[in-house]
C-alpha cells in the first residue's frame, strides 16, 4: 500500500472563506479564537475547562451509553480520563449515515484520532481524547437513509419520522443483506458481518451506529457521544433559555454575516430568529417566537413564557439545537479544544465567534479534515498504461486530454490573413460598385465558418486517433470523480477500510498530519 501526500488547500475546490481561512488571511483573524497550529491548540488546552458537575454528568452518561457494548480497554481509559480536569478532547461529528456513509466520514474520524495523538505527545501531562459526536437528533432522513457501494445505491425505506437516532431498526437487516451482496470478496463480506453483528441487534439507529463505530475505531480510544439525553440537556438549559428569550444566535450571526459580505464572502448559513427545535417521539419541529408567545411551526405546540420555562425545566430533552446552536451545546458539555470538520462545516463555524461570546464560551480551534483518493490495482494499471501518475488526477481532465492528443487546432493566423485579403478585395471591388462590398464580406464569413467546421473536424480526428486512451481516461475519471465530485463524497469504503486488519486506516493515520490538512492518494 503506497501513499502520496499533497497540500489539500492547493487541490480541493474549497469555498473562498474556508480556503482563505486555511491560508491564514489576516482579514479573517477576528472570526476565530485559536490558531490552527499544534502549539496554539496545546496552549489553549492548558486553560480549557468545563464545570466539574458537567464532567461528572458527561462521564456518567457515557458509561451508561456503553453498557451494551463490548469492552475495549482504550475506550474505557478515554472515558476515565474525561473525568479528570486535566483532560480535554478533539471532536468531530456527523449524521448517522447508512453503513458508514461516504468515505469522508471515516477520514473525519481518523483526522480527529490523529490530532488527539499529536496533542497528547506534544504537551506532557495533557490527556487528549478523540470524540465523535453523533448527530442523533437530526431529522433529515433523506441524508442518512442511503449509501453507494460498488456503484449501487442502497436505501433504507423506513416510514419513521423525527430524530433519526431514535428510529427503530426495523427493516435494517434486509438492506444490510443487499449491501453485503455488493461486496465482491468473501473475506470482506465476512468482516462486515462480524463488524455489524452487534449493531444489528440494537433497537435504535443511534445505538446501532455507536456499536459499529465503537468496533471500528475503539482501539484508538475514540469516545462516541449521543447528546440526545435529558441529563446532558439539563447542563445546557441556561443557553436554551437565553436563546428562547434573547435570540443570541440570530443577533450575533447576522452581524457576522454582514461583515463577511463586506469582506467579499457569501455566508454559509442564515440564522433563524429562534434556532431551536421541539422534539417529540415522531417529529422535530422548529420553534418560532410570535410577539409574546412561542410555538412550533406546525401549530401543534404553543407556550407563554411561563409555560415554556416550565416545559424546559421538566423536559429539557425536548429542546433540540439546530445547526448553528449545536456547536454551543457541544462546547458546553465537552472540554473540547479543536473541532475537525469538512469545508461546509468550517464555513458555518466561522460565523459563530460572536455567538460563542454571547453564551460566555470560547470557540475551539477549527481544523479542516483530511481528504483522500483511493486507487485500486486495476486503476493503477490504467494510470500506468496512460503514462499518467497519481498526481495527474489532481489536474483538470481537459489538461490531460490536451497532453494526450495535443492542443485543439488554432487557425487564428490563417483567419487574420484571410480577413486582410478580403478587406483589400472589398476595397478594390468598392471602387467599381460599393454595393458589392457586402457580398465580399458575406463570402468572407462563409469561408471563416467553413474554417471553424474544419477546425472541429481536425480536433475530432486527433481525438479519434487516441480514442482507446480517451475512453480509458473517461472511465477512470468517472470512478475517481463520480458525478463530477470526489469519490469520498459518494463511495462507501467501510469494507475496504477494515480489510487486512484495517491496513488502509493505519496507512492514513500514519500519513496525515493534522492540524495541517492534506490530500492523500492511496494505491492499494
N, C-alpha and C positions, 0 to 999 in steps of 0.2 A: 504494500500500500504506500503510495507516494503522494506527498502533499507539497503544493506550491502556494505561496502567500503573496497577496497583493494588498496595498492600502485601499480599504473599502471606499473611502471618500472619492478616490480618483475614478472608480469604475461603476459605481451604482448611480442610477438616476435619482438622486435624492431631492426631496423638497428643498427649495432655496434656503429656507430658515434652518433646517437641520444641517444642510451642507455647510452653511456659514458658521453655525454653532460648532460643528466638528473642526472647522478651520480656525476656530478661536478668534472670530472677528470681534474687535474691541467694542463695536457699536452694540453688540448683544450682551455685554457683560452685566448689565443691570437686570437681565432676565433670569439669572441663576445665582445660587449662593456658593456652591462648592465647585472649584475647578475639576475638570475631568482628568486627574492625574493620580497616581498611586500615593504620592506624598500628601496631596491636598485631602484625599479621602481618608487616609490614615490619620491625619491631623484632626479632621472633623470627628472621627470616631472617638477620639480621646474625650470629647465633651458631649457626645450624643447620649442622651438619657431618656427614659420614659419612667413614669411613676412606678414605684415598687408594686403597688396594687395591680397595675396593668400588667406588669411582668408575671405576677403570680397568676392572674386570670388567664393570660395567654398560655402559660405552661400547663395549667390545669385543663384547659380546653384541648390543647394538643394531645395531652396524654389520653384523654377520653376518645378523641377522634382516631387515635392509632390503636385503640383497644382490639379491633377486629383484624389487625394486620400482622403478618409475621414479623417477629422482632429482628431488626437489623442493628447491630451494635453502634454503627456510625451515626444512625439516626437517633438512637437513644442518647448518645453523647451530645449531639447537637441540641436536643430538647433540654437536657440537663444544663447545658451551657447557657441557654437562653434565660434560665432562672437567675443568672449572675449579672450584676450591674456592669461587669467588665466585658460583657458580650454584646456585639452588635450584629447586624445582618446585612446581606446584599440580597435584593429582591427582584424577581421578575414575576410577571403574571400573564395569564392568557385565558381565553374562553376554553371551555371543556370540549374540545373538538373530538369528533368520532375517531376512535382508534389511533389517537395521537395527532390527527390532522396533518396539515402541511409540514414539510421538513423544518421550516424555520422555528417551529415551536421547540423542537429538540435543540436547535442552535442557541435559542434564548436561554434555555436551562443550562446548557454547557458553558455559555459565557458567564452565567451567574456563579456556577460552581467554581470556575477558574478564577474569577475575580476574588471570591472569598478566600481561595487558597493563596493567591498573591498577597492579599492584605494581611492574612494571618502570618505569612512568612516575613512580612516587611516590618511589622511592629511587634516587638517582643512583649509577651503578656496579653496581647489583644486576641480575643477569640472572635472569629467572624464566621457566621453560619449562613449558608445559602438557603434561600426561602423561595418557594413557588406559591404564589397567591392564586388560588382557584377563583375564576370569575363565576362562581356558582349561582349568583343572583341575576346574571344576565338573562334576558328573556327572548333574545333573538335566536330562536331555534334554527332558522334557516342558515345561520352562520356556523352552526355546530353539528348539524344532523347528517353530514356527508363527508366523504373522503374520496381521494382518487388514488387507486392502486393499479400499477401497470396499465395506465391509460383508461381504466374502467371507473366510472363514477358510481359509488355505492351510497345509499341513503337510508337512514333510519326513519321510516314513515310513522311517527307517533302523533296521535291527536292531542297530546298533552300540551298545555299552555302554562305560562308563568315562568318562574325562575327555573332554568334548565337543570341546575344542580339538584332540584327536588324531584325531577322526573323519575318515575318508577322505570325500572329497566325491562319492562315487558316488551317483548319483540326483539330485544337486542341480540339474542342467540341466533336468530335467523339471519340477520345482516352480518353477524360475525362469521357465520359459515360461508356467506357469499364472499366476504373479504379473504378468508383463508383460501378459498378456491382460486383467487387471483395470484396467490404466491406460488411461484413456479417450483422452488426447491423444497424437497421433503424436509430437510433439516430446519429450514426457516419456518415452515408451517408448524413443525413440532415445537420450535422455540416460542412461537406466538401463542400456541395453545397453553404452554406452560406459563408464559408471562401473564396471560389473561385468565388463567384458571380460577384464581381467587376473585378477580374483578367481576367476572360474570355471575358470581354468587351474591353480589351486593344488591341491596334493594333499591338504591337511588343512584343516579348518574354521577353525583358528586362522590359518593363512596366508591363507585367503580373506577372513576378517574383517579382518585387518590391511590387506589390499590395498584393500578398498573404503573403509575409514575413512581410510587414507592419501590416497587420491584425493579424498575428500570434504573433509577438514579439513587436509590438508598445507600449504595456502597460509598457514595461520595458525601454522605451526611445531609442530603437535601431534605429540608423540612417543608411539608405541604400544609398550607393554612386554608381552611374553609371558614371564611369570616361571616358566613350566614349563621350566626349563633347569638342567642339572646344575651349571654354574658359579655361577649365582645362588644355588641352593640350598646350595652349599658355603659361601657367605658367611653363610648362615642356620643353619648346622649347630649352632652353640652354643645358639641358642634352641630348636631342635628337641630337642636333648639335655636341656636344662633342663625342657622341658615333659614329655618322656617320664619323667624321673626324679622331678620335684617337682610336677607338675600345677599350675603357677603360674596358668594361666587359671582353673581351677576354683576355687582358693582365693580369688583376688582378685575375680573376678566374683561369686562367691557372697556375699562380704562387701558388695560394692557393691549387689547386688540387695536385700540386707536393708535397706540404707539407703534405697533407692528405695521399697520397700514402706512403710517408716516415714514417708516423705515423702508418701505417698499415690499413688505411681505403680506401674504394672504393668511389670515388666521385659520387654524385647522378646525376649531370648534367655536360656535357662537353659543354663549350661555343662555339657559332659561332663566326666568326670574326666580324660580324655585328649582333647585337641582336635586330633587329627591323623588323617589317613587314610593308608592304604598304597596306592600307585598301581602297577598292573600294566597291561600292554597293553590289557586288556579290562575292567578293573574299578578302582573306587576304593572301598576298604572301610575302615570305621572301625577304629581300633586301640583295644584295651582293655588295661588292666593288671589282672591277677588274681594276687594275692599277689606272688610273686617272678618272675612271667612276664608277657610281653606277647604278645598275639595279635590277629589280625583277627577280627571278629565272625562271619565265615563259617567260621572254624576252619581255613582253608587255610594260614595262616602262624602260626608260634609261635616266640618267641625267649626266651632268657635275657638278662640284661643284657649279658653279654659278646657274645653273637651279635648282639644288637640294635645294639650300638655298632659292631660290625664291618660290619653291613649299612648303617648310616648312613654310615660312613666310605667304604665302597666305592660306595654308590649313594644319595647324598642326594636325588637326583631322584625317588626312590620314596616320599618322605615329603611329604605334601600337607597344608597347613594348612586347618582348617575356617573357618567364617565369623568366629569370634572370634580365631583365631590369624592369619588372613590380614592384618589391619592391622599386626600385629607384623612380619610378613615384609616388607610394603610399606615400613614406616618404617625397616627395617634396610638395605634396598638402594637406597632413593631419598632424596635430600636434600629431603624434602618439608616444606612449611610449612603447607599447608592441604589438607583433603580436602573435596570437594564431593559431597554425596550427597542422596538423597531422604529423606523423613521416616523411613521404616523403617531406613535405614542409620544416620542420625544417632542414632536411638534406641539401637541396639546399640553404636555408638561411645561413647556417653555412659556405657556400662557398663565402659569399658576403661581409665580413667586409672590405676587401681591396677595393672592388668596391665602397662601400659607401664613403670611404675616398677619392677616386679619384673624386667623384662628390661632395665633401665637405659636406657630410651628415654623421650623426651618426646612426648606426644600432640600432633599438629598442631592448628591451628585447624579447627573444624568449621563448614562453610558449607552452608546449605540451598540446593539448586539452585533455579533459576528455573522457573516454570511458564508455560504459555501455552494460550490457546484460539484456534483458527484459524477464522475465518469466511470462507466463500467468498461470491461475489457474490450467489448465489441466497439464501443465508441472511441476508445483509444486507438484501436486498429484503423478505424475510419479516418481519424485525425492524421495518423501517420501516412496512410495512402494518399491523402490530400496534401501532403507536405506541410501540414499545419502543426502547431503545438498548442498546449493548453492556454497559453496567454492570448492566442489569436481569438479565443472565444470571447474575449473582453473587447474586441474591436466591433465596429459596425459591420453587419453582414455585407453591405454594399462595398465596403473597402476590400473584403476578402474576395468577392466576386471580381472586382476590378483587377486584383492581383492574378486571379486565375485566367481571365480572358482578355486582359488588357483594358484600357480605358475606352469609353464609348467614343466612336469616331467623331472627330470635330472638323467640320468643313468651313469654319468661320473665315479663314483666309480666302478660300475659293469664293465664298459668297461675297466678301468685300470686293474682290476683283471683278466679279460679275456685275455688282452694283455700279462700279465705276464705268464699266463698258457700256451698260445700258443707259446710264445717265448721260454719257457722252453721245451715245446714239440718239437719245431722246432730244438732246440739244441740236444735233445736226438735222434730224427729221423736222424739228420745230421750225427751222429756218425755211423749210419748204411749206409746211402746213402745221400750225400749232395744235390743231385738234388731234393730230396723230401721236402727240406725246403721251397721252393717257393710254393709248394702245401699246406703246413700247413698255411703259411701266407695268401694265397688266401682264404682258409677256414675261417681264422680269419676275413678277410674283408667282407666275405659273412655274417658272424654272426653279425658283427658290423652294416652292412647295415640293417639287419633284426631288430636289436635293435632300429635303427633310425626310422624305419617304425612303430615299436611297440610304441615308444615314441610319434609319431604323432597320432596314434590311441588312445592312452590313453588320450592325450590332447583334442582330438576331443570328446571323450566320456565324459570328465569332462565338456566341454562346452555344450554338449547336455543336460546334467542334468539341466543346468541353461539356456536353450535355450530361454524360455519366457522372463527371465530377460534381457538377452543379446539383444534380439530383441527390447525390450522396450528401452534399453540404446542406441542402434544404431539409433532408430527413434528419440529419444530425442537429441542425439548428432548432427544428421543431421539438426535439427531445430535450434539448438544453433550455430552450425558452418556449415552453408550451403556451400557446395563445399569446405569444409576444412578451411574456413576463418570465422572470427567473423560475427555474424548476422548483426552488424551495417554497414558492408561494402556492404550489399546486400538489406536488407529489408527496405521497405518504412513503416515508423511508424507514418506518419503525422496524420492520423485519430485518432490513439491511443494517440498520444501526445496531441491532442486538446480535447480529451474526458473529460467529467466531469470538465468543467471549467479549462482545461489544468492541471489536477492534476498530471500527470506524469512529466510534465516540472517543475511544482512547487516543486515536490519532489526532482528532480535532482538539481534544483537551491539551495535548502536548503542543500543538501548533499555535493555537490562539493566544493572544497577549492582551487581554483587557487590562485597563480601560481603553487601550488603542484598539479601534475596530478594524478588523481585517476581512478580506475576502479570500477564502481558501478554495483551491481547486484540488480535489482528491481523486486520484486514479486508483481504482480498486481491482 
